[in-house]
Amino acid sequence: MAACRVLLVDQGLSRSREWGPVLETKGHVLDRVPELPDVSELAVGHHDLVVVHAPSAGHGLTPFLAALAAEEEGPDAVVVMDTPDAALAVAWMKEGARDCLMAPVSPEQIALLADARVAASAAGRGRVAGKTRIVTCNPRMEALLSMLDRVADSSASVLITGESGTGKELIARYVHGKSRRGSGPFVAVNCAALPESLMESELFGHEKGAFTGATSRKAGKFELAQGGTLLLDEITEMPVILQAKLLRAIQEKEVDRLGGTSPVSVDVRVVATSNRDLKEAIEQGLFREDLYFRLNVIPVKIPPLRERQEDIEALARHFMARFSVQDGRAVKNLTSDAVDRLRNYPFAGNVRELENLIHRAVLLADGETIGAEALWFEEGEMPQPAVAPEGSIARDFKGAPLREVERMVIFDTLEQTGGNRTHAARILGISVRTLRNKLNEYRADGSEIP
């Protein structure tokens, strides 16, 4: 594995003295400075991971994180806190920190973060816009992102279509991050999740007394997205009667609050998404054709994952690195068998399904590698049994009672796994509780349990 160059920003010496030897044994390099460096120095490739001791950074930490996040090839940033402060941690992560850790932080934790950064680099860093990173090496996706780079800074509406789980909101955030509105708000509205009776108020706002329960003025999502981007997710779920008001808001750049007497000017870029065929929805009378043409200035169709074979391994390694750090696991690699099995799977749920699959695999993997046996593809389907290792004892079960065959298979599996009940249960395709019950039965019969 390639080396990760880690920079520790810390006024004290104890952490670097403790972390340095461990990182060195993992093939990484640790440097230390007592105060925050200039971001431009970090962006040219000197370091891959910056770990900042929050008290050592002082008030300059928030702008430092924001500036670091704006660098396309900048290092990852992790903040170490001496005292718990959830609100502050959330604020720092919003500014671009990859994670916030409570002291004391073990050198093994930092080594995992360094491993994850190296794994992400090996997977391909893809495209970055603000705090949004898209991992891809697929020519169609690269061409799509290059097109978005050219049009992102305009005010044109964008219509993103594609199957569920392909990453439509991620693309919307990429467009926002690449545009001059990137420093403004990004407001997402899930049209499918809002009741029809509340949707108009949520989008356009209302005045005090506009309806029963309207005890005060409320700004709608259009106003909240002022100077930024408004994402209308699953736009085809919006009632037709409300689509006319949306069309006027986009055309005239103003909204009418419920109960209001005058329009409110808005400066918002609208990005809409749908997993349906909009032309079919128009033919069925479920979507206004004039709204479709207003939104479809920049059409973006995201290909499903099964048509992006090149991305499967890259995304798998990206998710593996992320979840290894998130869950404190030391998983660093995928076997060739695991990669082959991933490439041969159709992924009806697209990237979202792959993400969930790799998360499970990180939790199920033994040691530092995800093998094919750790890939659990469907709910209710246990991971596929591992192939017995070469040299394992093959028994002749002919004529043996079924109960005895079962006992010998379980005992042999336990021996192969060194007595690891969880691993043995996974290989056998049964739950740990079932295995435990079987072992209790054998123990009661006088059998010696491996």
C-alpha positions in Angstrom: 0.0 0.0 0.0 1.2 3.5 -0.8 2.2 5.9 1.9 0.0 8.6 3.3 1.7 11.7 4.5 -0.1 12.9 7.6 0.3 16.4 9.1 -0.5 16.9 12.8 -1.4 20.4 13.9 -0.6 20.3 17.6 1.2 22.6 20.0 2.2 19.6 22.2 4.7 16.8 21.3 3.1 13.8 23.1 0.7 12.9 20.3 3.3 12.9 17.5 5.7 10.9 19.7 2.9 8.3 20.2 1.5 8.3 16.7 4.8 8.4 14.7 6.1 4.9 15.3 2.7 3.3 14.6 2.2 5.2 11.4 5.7 4.4 10.3 5.2 0.6 10.8 2.1 1.0 8.5 4.2 2.7 5.8 2.9 6.2 6.5 4.7 9.4 7.4 3.9 11.9 10.2 4.9 15.6 10.3 4.0 18.0 13.0 3.5 21.8 13.1 2.4 23.8 16.2 -0.1 26.1 14.3 -2.3 26.0 11.2 -0.4 26.2 7.9 -1.4 28.2 4.9 -4.0 26.2 2.9 -2.2 26.9 -0.4 0.9 25.0 0.9 -1.3 21.9 1.6 -3.0 21.9 -1.8 0.0 21.2 -3.8 0.4 17.7 -2.7 2.7 17.9 0.4 0.2 16.1 2.6 -2.8 13.7 2.2 -4.3 13.9 5.7 -4.4 16.8 8.1 -5.2 16.1 11.8 -5.9 19.3 13.8 -6.0 19.5 17.6 -8.8 22.0 18.0 -7.4 23.9 20.9 -4.1 24.4 19.1 -5.9 25.8 16.1 -7.9 28.4 17.9 -10.5 30.6 16.1 -8.8 30.0 12.7 -10.1 26.4 12.5 -13.5 27.1 10.8 -12.1 29.2 7.9 -9.2 26.8 7.6 -11.6 23.9 7.1 -13.7 25.9 4.6 -10.6 26.9 2.6 -9.3 23.3 2.6 -12.7 21.9 1.4 -12.6 24.4 -1.6 -9.4 22.9 -2.9 -10.1 20.2 -5.4 -6.9 18.2 -4.7 -6.6 19.2 -1.0 -6.0 16.7 1.8 -8.7 15.3 4.1 -9.1 17.0 7.4 -9.8 15.5 10.8 -10.4 17.5 14.0 -9.4 16.2 17.5 -11.5 17.7 20.3 -10.6 17.7 24.0 -14.2 18.3 25.2 -17.4 17.0 23.6 -19.4 19.6 21.7 -21.9 18.1 19.2 -22.9 21.4 17.7 -19.4 22.5 17.1 -18.5 19.1 15.6 -21.4 19.3 13.2 -20.4 22.8 12.2 -16.9 21.8 11.5 -18.0 18.8 9.4 -20.3 21.0 7.5 -17.3 23.2 6.7 -15.5 20.2 5.3 -13.9 18.2 8.1 -14.0 14.5 7.3 -14.5 13.5 11.0 -14.3 14.9 14.5 -12.7 12.6 17.1 -12.7 12.9 20.9 -9.3 12.8 22.6 -7.5 10.6 23.5 -7.2 9.3 19.9 -5.2 6.1 19.5 -2.4 5.9 16.8 -4.4 2.9 15.4 -7.3 5.2 14.7 -5.1 7.6 12.8 -3.5 4.7 10.9 -7.0 3.6 9.8 -7.7 7.1 8.5 -4.4 7.1 6.6 -5.2 3.7 5.1 -8.6 5.0 4.1 -7.1 8.0 2.3 -4.7 5.8 0.4 -7.5 3.4 -0.5 -9.7 6.3 -1.7 -6.8 7.5 -3.8 -6.3 4.1 -5.3 -10.0 3.9 -6.2 -9.8 7.2 -8.1 -10.6 10.5 -6.5 -13.0 11.4 -9.3 -14.4 14.9 -9.5 -14.8 17.4 -6.6 -17.0 20.4 -6.3 -17.0 22.1 -3.0 -17.7 19.4 -0.4 -19.1 17.0 -3.0 -16.9 14.3 -4.5 -18.1 12.0 -7.3 -16.0 8.8 -7.8 -16.0 7.6 -11.4 -13.8 6.4 -14.1 -16.6 5.7 -16.6 -16.3 7.6 -19.9 -20.0 8.4 -20.0 -20.0 9.8 -16.5 -16.7 11.7 -17.2 -18.3 13.3 -20.3 -21.4 14.1 -18.3 -19.4 15.8 -15.5 -17.3 17.7 -18.1 -20.5 19.0 -19.6 -21.8 20.1 -16.2 -18.5 21.9 -15.5 -19.1 24.0 -18.5 -22.7 25.0 -17.7 -22.7 24.9 -13.9 -21.9 28.6 -13.6 -25.0 29.6 -15.6 -28.5 30.3 -14.2 -30.1 27.6 -16.4 -32.4 25.0 -14.8 -31.2 21.5 -14.7 -33.4 18.3 -15.0 -31.7 15.2 -13.8 -33.2 11.8 -14.6 -32.2 8.3 -13.8 -33.1 5.2 -11.9 -33.4 5.2 -8.1 -30.0 5.0 -6.4 -28.0 6.4 -9.3 -26.9 9.5 -7.4 -29.2 12.2 -8.7 -29.0 14.4 -5.6 -25.2 14.0 -5.6 -25.1 15.3 -9.2 -27.3 18.2 -8.1 -24.9 19.1 -5.3 -22.0 18.8 -7.7 -23.7 21.4 -10.0 -24.3 23.7 -7.0 -20.7 23.3 -5.8 -19.3 24.2 -9.3 -21.5 27.2 -9.7 -21.0 30.8 -8.5 -23.8 30.0 -6.1 -21.7 27.3 -4.4 -21.2 29.5 -1.3 -25.0 30.0 -1.0 -27.6 27.7 0.4 -28.5 24.3 -1.1 -32.1 23.5 -0.2 -33.6 20.1 -1.0 -37.3 19.3 -1.2 -38.5 15.8 -1.5 -41.8 16.2 -3.4 -42.8 12.6 -2.8 -42.5 13.0 1.0 -44.7 16.2 1.3 -48.5 15.9 1.7 -50.3 17.7 -1.0 -52.0 20.0 1.6 -48.6 21.2 2.9 -46.6 21.4 -0.4 -47.6 24.8 -1.5 -46.9 26.3 2.0 -43.5 24.5 2.1 -42.4 25.8 -1.3 -43.8 29.3 -1.4 -44.3 30.2 2.3 -47.3 31.7 4.0 -48.4 34.8 5.9 -49.7 34.9 9.5 -53.4 33.9 9.5 -53.3 32.4 5.9 -54.9 29.3 7.3 -55.8 27.6 10.5 -52.6 27.1 12.5 -50.6 29.7 10.6 -49.7 31.7 13.7 -46.7 33.5 12.1 -45.2 34.3 8.8 -43.1 31.4 7.3 -40.6 31.7 4.5 -40.9 28.9 1.8 -38.1 26.9 0.4 -37.7 29.3 -2.6 -36.9 32.1 -0.2 -34.7 29.9 2.0 -32.6 29.1 -1.1 -32.1 32.8 -2.0 -28.8 33.2 -3.8 -28.3 29.4 -4.0 -29.9 26.3 -5.4 -33.3 24.7 -4.9 -33.5 20.9 -5.5 -36.9 19.6 -6.3 -36.5 15.9 -5.8 -38.9 13.5 -7.6 -40.6 16.5 -9.3 -43.2 14.2 -11.0 -44.8 13.6 -7.6 -45.9 17.3 -7.4 -49.7 17.8 -8.0 -50.5 19.2 -11.5 -52.4 22.2 -10.0 -49.2 23.2 -8.1 -47.0 22.8 -11.2 -48.6 25.9 -12.7 -47.5 28.0 -9.7 -44.0 26.5 -9.8 -43.8 27.4 -13.5 -44.6 31.0 -12.8 -42.1 31.2 -10.0 -39.3 29.9 -12.2 -40.3 32.2 -15.2 -40.9 35.4 -13.2 -38.4 34.8 -10.4 -40.9 35.6 -7.8 -43.2 33.7 -5.4 -46.6 34.4 -3.9 -46.9 33.4 -0.3 -50.2 31.9 0.8 -52.2 34.8 2.1 -49.8 37.3 0.8 -50.7 40.6 -1.0 -47.6 41.1 -3.1 -45.0 38.8 -4.7 -41.6 38.2 -3.3 -38.6 38.3 -5.6 -36.3 35.3 -5.5 -32.9 34.6 -7.1 -32.7 30.8 -7.1 -31.4 28.2 -9.5 -33.8 25.3 -9.8 -32.6 21.7 -10.2 -35.2 19.0 -10.5 -34.9 15.2 -10.4 -37.1 12.3 -11.4 -36.8 8.5 -11.7 -39.8 8.4 -14.1 -40.2 8.8 -17.8 -41.3 12.5 -17.9 -42.6 12.3 -21.5 -44.8 9.4 -20.5 -46.0 11.3 -17.5 -46.9 14.2 -19.8 -48.9 11.9 -22.0 -50.8 10.6 -19.0 -51.6 14.1 -17.9 -49.5 13.9 -14.7 -46.9 16.5 -15.7 -47.2 19.8 -17.5 -45.4 19.9 -20.8 -44.6 23.7 -20.4 -43.0 23.0 -17.0 -41.0 20.1 -18.5 -39.5 22.5 -21.2 -38.8 25.1 -18.6 -36.9 22.7 -16.4 -35.2 20.8 -19.2 -32.7 23.5 -20.2 -29.8 21.3 -19.2 -30.9 17.6 -19.4 -28.8 15.1 -17.4 -29.5 11.4 -17.7 -27.4 9.3 -15.2 -26.7 5.8 -16.5 -27.5 2.9 -14.2 -24.6 1.2 -12.4 -24.9 -1.9 -14.5 -23.9 0.2 -17.5 -20.9 1.6 -15.6 -18.8 -1.5 -15.1 -15.7 0.5 -14.6 -17.1 2.3 -11.6 -18.1 -0.8 -9.6 -14.7 -1.6 -8.2 -13.8 2.1 -7.7 -17.0 2.8 -5.8 -16.6 -0.4 -3.8 -13.1 0.7 -2.7 -14.4 4.2 -1.9 -17.2 2.9 0.3 -14.8 0.3 1.9 -12.4 3.0 2.9 -15.2 5.2 4.3 -16.9 2.5 6.4 -13.7 1.1 7.6 -13.0 4.4 9.3 -16.6 5.0 10.3 -16.9 1.6 12.1 -13.3 1.3 13.3 -12.4 -1.7 11.1 -9.1 -2.4 9.5 -10.5 -3.5 6.1 -8.1 -2.4 3.3 -8.6 -4.6 0.3 -11.0 -6.6 -2.0 -10.1 -10.0 -3.3 -10.3 -10.6 -7.1 -13.1 -13.1 -6.4 -15.1 -10.4 -4.6 -14.5 -7.9 -7.4 -15.6 -10.4 -10.0 -18.8 -11.2 -8.0 -19.6 -7.5 -7.7 -19.1 -7.0 -11.5 -21.5 -9.8 -12.3 -24.3 -8.6 -10.1 -27.0 -6.5 -11.8 -27.5 -3.9 -8.9 -31.1 -3.0 -9.4 -30.7 -0.5 -6.6 -27.6 1.0 -8.3 -25.0 2.9 -6.2 -27.2 2.9 -3.1 -27.4 -0.9 -3.2 -23.6 -1.2 -3.7 -23.0 1.2 -0.8 -25.2 -0.9 1.6 -23.6 -4.1 0.3 -20.0 -2.9 1.0 -21.1 -1.6 4.4 -22.3 -5.1 5.3 -19.1 -6.6 3.8 -16.9 -4.4 5.9 -18.7 -5.5 9.1 -18.6 -9.2 8.0 -15.0 -9.3 6.7 -12.4 -11.2 8.7 -9.2 -9.3 8.9 -8.1 -6.7 6.4 -9.7 -8.2 3.2 -13.2 -8.5 1.9 -13.6 -11.9 0.2 -16.5 -13.1 -1.9 -17.9 -14.9 1.2 -18.4 -11.6 2.9 -20.7 -10.2 0.2 -24.3 -10.5 1.3 -26.4 -9.4 -1.7 -30.0 -9.7 -0.6 -32.0 -9.3 2.6 -32.5 -12.8 3.9 -29.7 -14.3 1.8 -26.7 -15.3 4.0 -23.3 -14.7 2.6 -22.1 -17.5 0.3 -20.2 -20.3 2.1 -16.5 -20.0 1.9 -14.7 -22.7 -0.1 -12.9 -25.2 2.2 -9.2 -24.4 2.3 -6.8 -26.6 0.4 -5.6 -29.4 2.6 -8.8 -29.5 4.8 -9.9 -33.0 5.7 -12.6 -34.4 3.4 -14.9 -36.9 5.2 -16.9 -39.7 3.8 -20.4 -39.3 5.2 -22.0 -42.3 3.4 -24.1 -44.3 5.8 -23.7 -41.9 8.7 -26.8 -40.7 10.5 -27.9 -37.2 9.6 -27.4 -35.9 13.1 -23.8 -37.2 13.2 -23.1 -35.7 9.7 -24.4 -32.3 11.0 -22.2 -32.6 14.1 -19.0 -33.4 12.1 -19.6 -30.6 9.6 -20.1 -28.1 12.4 -17.0 -29.3 14.3 -14.9 -29.3 11.2 -16.0 -25.7 10.4 -15.2 -24.6 14.0 -11.7 -26.0 13.6 -11.2 -24.2 10.3 -12.2 -20.9 11.9 -10.1 -21.4 15.1 -13.3 -21.6 17.2 -14.7 -18.3 15.9 -18.5 -18.9 16.3 -19.5 -15.9 14.2 -17.3 -16.8 11.3 -18.3 -20.5 11.5 -22.1 -19.6 11.5 -21.6 -17.4 8.4 -19.8 -20.2 6.6 -22.5 -22.7 7.6 -25.3 -20.3 6.5 -27.0 -20.3 10.0 -27.4 -17.7 12.7 -25.0 -17.6 15.7 -27.9 -18.4 18.0 -28.7 -21.6 16.0 -25.0 -22.6 16.2 -24.9 -21.9 19.9 -28.0 -24.1 20.4 -26.5 -26.9 18.4 -23.3 -26.8 20.5 -25.3 -26.9 23.7 -27.0 -30.0 22.5 -23.7 -31.7 21.6 -22.2 -30.6 25.0 -25.2 -32.2 26.8 -24.5 -35.4 24.9 -21.0 -35.4 26.2 -19.2 -34.2 23.1 -16.1 -32.1 23.5 -16.7 -28.8 21.7 -13.8 -27.5 19.5 
